[in-house]
């Protein structure tokens, strides 16, 4: 696929963004061939508003009969864009926080074969993040750490950033019905992308906060996100280290926690027994408890090192495209 001939679609989930949506659509540059405004059962009728006031022939308004959440709206937009033959699909919000002028920086790495999925990173330029409210700054740092563990993308930051681009071949292999429909969907996307071994690339961007009000409240979602990150972590570990492959890291992951638990339990039991008898624990007993703890800790560190080095490095969308083309040419 030539970057010049590639068809680029932009999906804009629309919910209570009537004041900003037209400006966002107007600023989408000529690199984009189609714009999909997804009215997610918007109470202020932003979809109808766009239809009545926007004359850009690239714009297609898609309506959800019921509110599916931001993730559900994006997945609907993805399906329509893929059906329309788009090669790369960009997702931006309709509230004006994301500059459409940055669109080439998101699509070029995909078209050039360096990435399968790109996403914004508002933390790249430290001089710019002072614009971000303190509670968001702290909350995003916590969420980024949880996302690194659950998704396996240790080199990716700002996981809740909704400015993204993805190759259509990757969309076709994602379980769109299983991806979270609410605010967790960006983080859930990273987990799903890792199971496909997709390359994810951060794109530096500035934080931009005007008079728009975000519906994402960090304090209200931290514990919900924590539960879902833990769930995705265990799923990823099972998929990557036991179901699809068995490597030395798999054995390290099994032996490390087991030795750490055995040493801790044995040491605690011996300490309690010595305390009850009011005697000092024998040095040999201490060493017998400490040795499995140290070995277990070292094995866990070795597994983490392997996991951090296992971040996907080779984009797979070209391989998927060639496979699809080969299958279409196979005689029946």
C-alpha positions, -999 to 999 in steps of 0.1 A, spaced: 0 0 0 15 33 -11 12 61 15 0 84 -13 -29 61 -22 -38 52 13 -74 61 24 -75 78 58 -106 80 79 -112 100 110 -137 88 137 -151 115 160 -173 102 189 -198 129 195 -215 133 229 -223 167 244 -197 185 222 -220 206 201 -201 238 210 -168 224 196 -176 197 170 -178 220 139 -145 236 147 -128 202 150 -143 189 117 -132 221 99 -96 217 111 -92 182 97 -67 185 69 -67 172 33 -48 140 42 -81 127 55 -105 112 30 -135 105 52 -148 119 86 -172 98 106 -190 117 133 -206 91 156 -236 105 175 -237 84 206 -274 90 214 -263 126 222 -289 144 242 -281 178 226 -283 163 191 -248 170 180 -251 146 150 -281 164 136 -263 197 143 -234 186 121 -257 174 94 -274 208 93 -244 231 96 -215 212 80 -210 212 42 -178 191 41 -184 163 16 -161 140 36 -184 140 66 -207 111 73 -228 112 105 -234 78 121 -261 75 148 -262 51 177 -298 42 188 -286 39 224 -256 53 242 -227 29 239 -201 49 257 -170 64 241 -155 30 234 -187 17 219 -190 48 197 -154 44 185 -159 7 177 -190 15 156 -170 42 138 -142 16 131 -166 -8 116 -181 18 92 -146 30 82 -134 -5 75 -165 -12 55 -158 20 35 -123 8 26 -102 30 48 -66 19 53 -58 39 84 -84 51 110 -77 80 133 -97 87 164 -100 122 179 -124 136 204 -150 162 194 -143 185 224 -114 204 209 -87 191 232 -69 173 203 -54 193 175 -65 178 141 -34 194 126 -13 167 142 -30 140 121 0 133 98 22 126 128 -2 98 138 -7 82 103 28 84 88 44 59 112 17 34 102 19 41 65 57 38 66 54 4 83 69 14 117 38 9 137 4 -7 138 -11 17 163 -1 52 173 -13 72 203 -8 106 218 16 112 247 10 145 266 39 138 290 68 139 264 75 176 267 79 183 305 77 220 299 41 216 285 25 194 312 23 223 336 -10 231 318 -24 198 331 -44 200 364 -25 184 392 -52 157 399 -50 146 362 -13 146 362 -11 123 393 -40 102 381 -25 97 347 8 87 362 -9 60 383 -30 48 354 1 47 331 20 24 356 -10 1 359 -13 0 321 23 -9 316 19 -40 338 -14 -51 323 -8 -44 286 29 -53 284 38 -20 266 64 -9 291 76 19 267 42 35 263 29 63 285 -4 83 289 -27 52 282 -59 71 286 -50 95 257 -77 92 231 -58 106 201 -50 74 183 -46 59 148 -48 22 138 -43 2 106 -76 -12 92 -60 -47 90 -55 -47 128 -91 -36 134 -103 -66 114 -84 -89 139 -96 -72 171 -125 -86 191 -145 -53 189 -174 -67 208 -152 -76 238 -133 -43 241 -145 -21 270 -172 4 259 -166 30 285 -135 50 296 -113 19 300 -114 12 263 -81 29 254 -63 8 281 -82 -23 270 -72 -16 234 -35 -18 244 -41 -52 261 -59 -65 230 -31 -51 207 -5 -69 227 -22 -102 223 -19 -97 185 18 -86 190 12 -52 174 37 -23 175 24 7 195 41 40 191 38 71 213 33 105 194 43 136 214 16 161 217 8 191 240 -19 191 266 -47 215 257 -74 224 282 -98 251 273 -134 257 284 -144 221 277 -152 198 306 -140 162 306 -164 135 316 -135 114 329 -132 118 367 -100 102 379 -112 96 414 -143 78 403 -125 53 380 -92 45 397 -105 14 415 -126 2 385 -95 6 363 -73 -12 389 -96 -43 389 -97 -44 351 -59 -39 348 -54 -69 372 -78 -90 351 -60 -81 319 -26 -87 334 -34 -123 342 -51 -128 308 -20 -115 290 4 -136 311 -17 -167 304 -20 -160 266 16 -150 260 36 -173 284 15 -204 287 -11 -207 259 9 -195 229 44 -202 241 64 -217 269 98 -201 276 123 -198 304 104 -167 315 73 -190 320 93 -211 344 107 -181 361 71 -168 366 60 -201 381 90 -207 404 96 -171 415 64 -164 434 63 -200 447 98 -197 462 90 -163 476 58 -176 492 75 -207 506 104 -187 522 80 -161 536 57 -186 551 85 -207 565 103 -177 579 71 -163 595 63 -196 611 98 -200 625 98 -164 638 65 -170 655 77 -202 671 109 -186 684 89 -157 698 65 -180 717 95 -199 731 114 -167 738 145 -179 721 166 -167 692 161 -182 658 190 -203 647 212 -188 620 207 -219 598 169 -215 601 172 -178 591 192 -187 560 168 -215 551 140 -190 551 160 -162 534 174 -183 505 141 -191 488 129 -155 493 160 -142 476 159 -167 448 122 -161 443 128 -123 442 156 -128 416 134 -150 394 106 -124 395 130 -97 385 143 -119 357 108 -124 344 101 -87 345 133 -80 326 122 -105 299 87 -91 298 100 -55 293 123 -67 265 95 -85 248 76 -54 237 67 -59 200 92 -43 176 80 -53 141 47 -41 127 24 -69 116 -2 -51 95 18 -56 63 21 -93 70 -16 -95 76 -23 -76 44 -1 -100 24 -18 -130 40 -52 -116 31 -41 -109 -5 -27 -144 -8 -59 -160 4 -80 -139 -20 -59 -151 -49 -60 -188 -39 -81 -207 -64 -111 -225 -49 
